[in-house]
Amino acid sequence: MNLTYHTPVMLKECIEGLNIKPDGVYVDVTFGGGSHSAAILALLNEHGRLYAFDRDNQSRQNIILDNRFILINDNYSTLKNYLRLYREMKVNGILADLGISSHQIDEPSRGFSTRFDGKLDLRMDNSQGFSAGDIVNEYEKEDLIRVFRDYGELKNAIKITSHIINRREKKPIETTFELKDALYDLAPAKQENKFFAIVFQALRIEVNNELESLKEMLKQAEECLISGGRIVVMSYHSLEDRLVKNFLRYGNFEAKEEKDFFGNKLSPFKLIQRKPVMASEEEVKHNPRARSAKLRIGQKI
């Protein structure tokens, strides 16, 4: 396992949230650098099992050599199918750390960071053909507006789109710095970094179909967990957190409260804490990525 690949956020809180049983079956749906998986395996006995998912091929360099562990190189939206393939009909716990890894951010060729100039890529699975460059250069005006409005919640989505279209008509926008240059006039003074981070976030969500994949994983997690099993999800922006919060609280993504004939609230989960767990000031000081993290824990009813 490459410990420099990624510094995990709230590792202790995530593992405690799973309430691990030594002989249980667990799933880490965001393997990345393998830190969470290693911590789970350390608490399992010889009868316990751990399955991990990651669609980034580069995560295989961190594979853990342990006969209790299986790494699945696919999107976590395929959770139920793979568990059935391995004859695991019910599991004790599921962990999801939805942030992109430090390794992905720090590798310029992946295009995840606004700090480096590199190809406008943003694919989690770099074997898929569709990239951020394709969106920026080929999407119609209304589709581009939708991306920045819905996935970046940017009020000036129309202006952003107009700037992109004007620039690409002269020359395709191929790199991260070329995109930043096209939009620089729109970045609020002293908030340029935040603005560009949100622009790139919107593109990344579209490229990887992140929100639909998250919805699918959460629905399948409900089916795959045993009664009393735990789901632990850490998100890093409001769009993800809203979906997680609504699903754990209401069993749907629209925050629609449903009741049975007797007026009892219907929900597949009991919240372990009503409010999300946040990183300590000490952790944020050593790992700034932890600042935006929100950890939510649900227990299957």
C-alpha positions in Angstrom: 0.0 0.0 0.0 1.3 3.4 -1.0 0.8 5.6 2.1 1.7 8.8 0.2 -1.2 8.2 -2.3 -3.7 9.9 0.0 -4.1 11.2 3.5 -7.4 9.9 4.8 -9.8 12.3 6.5 -11.4 11.3 9.8 -10.0 7.8 9.5 -10.7 7.0 13.2 -14.3 8.3 13.1 -15.0 6.4 9.9 -13.8 3.1 11.3 -15.6 3.6 14.6 -18.8 4.5 12.7 -18.8 1.1 11.0 -19.0 -0.6 14.5 -16.9 -3.5 13.1 -17.6 -7.1 14.0 -14.4 -9.3 13.7 -16.1 -12.0 11.6 -18.2 -9.5 9.5 -18.3 -8.7 5.8 -17.5 -5.1 4.8 -17.3 -3.0 1.7 -15.0 0.0 1.1 -16.6 1.4 -2.1 -13.9 4.1 -2.5 -10.6 2.2 -2.1 -8.1 4.9 -3.3 -4.9 4.6 -1.3 -6.2 1.7 0.7 -6.0 3.4 4.2 -9.6 2.7 5.1 -9.4 -0.9 3.8 -6.2 -1.5 5.8 -7.8 -0.2 9.0 -10.9 -2.4 8.5 -8.8 -5.5 7.8 -6.8 -4.9 11.0 -10.1 -5.3 13.0 -11.3 -8.5 11.2 -10.4 -12.0 12.2 -9.7 -14.9 9.8 -13.4 -15.3 9.1 -14.0 -11.6 8.2 -14.0 -10.4 4.6 -13.6 -7.1 2.9 -14.5 -6.1 -0.7 -13.3 -2.8 -2.1 -14.3 -0.8 -5.3 -12.4 1.8 -7.3 -12.8 2.7 -10.9 -9.4 4.4 -11.1 -7.0 1.8 -12.6 -4.1 3.5 -10.7 -5.6 2.4 -7.4 -4.4 -1.1 -8.2 -0.9 -0.1 -7.2 -2.1 0.0 -3.6 -3.7 -3.4 -3.6 -3.5 -5.2 -0.3 -2.2 -8.8 -0.4 -4.6 -10.5 2.0 -6.8 -13.6 1.3 -9.7 -11.8 3.1 -9.6 -8.9 0.6 -10.8 -8.5 -2.9 -10.4 -5.3 -5.0 -13.0 -4.7 -7.7 -11.9 -2.3 -10.5 -15.3 -0.8 -11.2 -17.8 2.0 -10.3 -19.4 1.5 -6.9 -22.8 1.8 -8.6 -22.2 -1.9 -9.5 -22.1 -2.8 -5.8 -25.1 -5.3 -5.7 -24.1 -7.2 -8.9 -20.5 -7.8 -7.6 -21.7 -8.9 -4.2 -24.0 -11.4 -5.8 -21.2 -12.6 -8.0 -19.2 -13.3 -4.8 -22.3 -14.8 -3.2 -22.4 -12.1 -0.5 -26.1 -11.4 -0.2 -25.9 -9.3 2.9 -23.0 -7.3 4.4 -22.3 -5.8 7.9 -21.1 -2.4 6.8 -20.3 -0.1 3.8 -17.9 2.8 3.8 -17.7 5.6 1.2 -15.2 8.5 1.2 -16.5 10.5 -1.7 -13.5 12.9 -2.1 -11.0 12.6 -4.9 -7.6 11.3 -3.7 -4.5 13.6 -3.1 -2.8 11.5 -5.7 -5.3 12.4 -8.4 -5.2 16.1 -7.4 -1.4 16.2 -7.5 -1.0 14.5 -10.9 -1.2 17.3 -13.5 -2.0 14.9 -16.4 -5.3 14.0 -14.7 -6.5 17.6 -14.8 -8.1 17.5 -11.3 -6.2 20.5 -9.9 -6.5 24.1 -10.9 -2.9 24.6 -9.6 -1.2 22.7 -12.5 -1.4 23.0 -16.2 -2.4 19.7 -17.8 -4.9 18.1 -20.2 -8.5 19.0 -19.4 -9.4 15.4 -18.4 -11.1 14.9 -15.0 -11.9 11.3 -15.6 -12.0 9.0 -12.5 -11.6 6.1 -14.9 -9.0 7.2 -17.4 -9.9 4.3 -19.7 -13.3 5.9 -20.6 -13.3 8.1 -23.6 -15.4 11.0 -22.4 -13.4 13.8 -20.8 -13.9 17.4 -19.5 -12.3 18.6 -22.7 -15.1 17.0 -24.7 -17.7 18.8 -22.5 -16.0 22.2 -22.8 -15.5 22.0 -26.6 -18.5 20.0 -27.8 -21.5 20.6 -25.5 -24.3 22.8 -26.7 -25.0 26.1 -24.9 -27.9 24.8 -22.8 -26.1 21.7 -21.7 -23.1 23.7 -20.6 -25.4 26.1 -18.6 -27.0 23.1 -17.0 -23.6 21.7 -15.9 -22.4 24.9 -14.2 -25.9 25.8 -12.8 -26.8 22.3 -11.4 -23.4 20.9 -10.4 -21.6 24.2 -9.5 -24.6 26.1 -8.3 -23.0 29.1 -10.0 -25.3 32.1 -10.5 -23.3 33.3 -13.5 -23.6 30.0 -15.4 -24.8 31.8 -18.5 -21.8 34.1 -18.6 -19.4 31.3 -17.9 -20.9 29.4 -20.9 -20.7 32.4 -23.1 -17.0 32.9 -22.3 -16.2 29.3 -23.1 -18.1 29.3 -26.4 -16.4 32.5 -27.5 -13.0 31.1 -26.7 -13.5 27.7 -28.2 -14.7 29.2 -31.5 -11.2 30.6 -31.9 -9.3 27.6 -30.7 -10.3 24.4 -28.8 -9.8 24.7 -25.0 -7.4 21.8 -24.2 -5.7 22.4 -20.9 -6.7 23.5 -17.4 -4.9 26.8 -17.7 -6.5 27.6 -21.0 -9.9 27.1 -19.4 -8.9 29.3 -16.4 -7.7 32.0 -18.8 -11.0 32.0 -20.7 -12.9 32.6 -17.4 -10.5 34.7 -15.5 -12.5 37.9 -15.9 -15.5 36.2 -14.2 -13.6 35.1 -11.1 -14.5 37.3 -8.0 -11.6 39.3 -6.6 -9.7 37.4 -3.9 -11.9 34.4 -4.4 -10.4 33.2 -7.7 -9.3 29.8 -6.3 -12.7 29.0 -4.9 -14.4 30.1 -8.2 -12.2 27.8 -10.3 -12.5 24.9 -7.8 -16.3 25.1 -8.3 -16.0 25.3 -12.1 -13.8 22.2 -12.1 -16.1 20.4 -9.6 -19.1 20.9 -11.9 -17.2 19.5 -14.9 -15.9 16.6 -12.8 -19.4 15.6 -11.6 -20.6 15.7 -15.2 -17.7 13.7 -16.6 -18.0 10.9 -14.1 -21.8 11.0 -13.6 -21.0 11.3 -9.9 -24.4 12.2 -8.4 -26.3 9.5 -10.3 -23.7 6.9 -9.3 -24.0 8.0 -5.7 -27.7 7.7 -5.7 -27.5 4.2 -7.2 -24.9 3.1 -4.7 -27.0 4.4 -1.7 -30.1 2.5 -3.0 -28.1 -0.7 -3.4 -26.4 -0.3 -0.1 -29.8 -0.3 1.6 -30.6 -3.6 0.0 -27.2 -5.2 0.7 -26.9 -4.3 4.4 -28.1 -6.7 7.1 -30.5 -5.4 9.8 -28.3 -3.4 12.2 -25.6 -3.0 9.5 -24.0 0.4 9.2 -23.3 2.8 6.3 -20.7 5.5 6.7 -20.5 8.2 4.1 -18.1 11.2 4.0 -18.9 13.9 1.5 -17.0 17.1 0.6 -19.6 19.4 -1.1 -23.2 20.3 -0.5 -24.6 18.4 -3.5 -23.3 15.1 -2.3 -24.1 15.7 1.4 -27.7 16.7 0.6 -28.3 13.4 -1.2 -26.7 11.4 1.6 -28.5 13.3 4.4 -31.9 12.9 2.7 -31.5 9.2 1.9 -30.4 8.3 5.4 -33.1 10.4 7.0 -36.1 9.8 4.7 -35.1 6.9 2.4 -35.4 9.1 -0.7 -33.5 12.0 -2.2 -36.3 14.5 -2.2 -36.5 14.8 1.6 -40.1 13.5 1.4 -41.3 12.2 4.7 -43.4 9.0 4.3 -45.5 7.4 7.1 -47.2 4.1 7.5 -51.0 3.6 8.2 -50.4 4.3 11.9 -48.5 7.5 11.3 -45.1 6.0 12.0 -42.2 7.5 10.0 -40.9 5.2 7.3 -37.2 5.2 6.8 -34.7 2.4 6.2 -32.1 3.9 8.5 -31.6 5.2 12.0 -29.2 8.1 12.2 -26.4 7.5 14.6 -25.9 11.3 14.9 -28.5 13.9 13.7 -25.7 16.3 12.7 -22.7 15.3 10.5 -19.4 14.6 12.2 -16.8 17.2 11.3 -13.0 17.0 11.5 -11.2 18.5 14.5 -9.3 21.8 14.3 -6.1 19.8 14.8 -6.9 17.6 11.8 -7.8 20.5 9.6 -4.5 22.2 10.5 -2.6 19.2 9.3 -4.9 18.2 6.4 -6.8 21.2 4.9 -9.0 18.9 2.8 -10.7 17.9 6.0 -12.3 21.3 6.4 -15.2 20.6 4.1 -15.7 17.0 5.0 -19.0 15.9 6.5 -19.4 12.4 7.9 -22.9 10.8 8.2 -23.6 7.4 9.7 -26.8 5.3 9.3 -27.8 2.0 10.8 -30.2 -0.2 8.8 -33.5 -0.8 10.6 
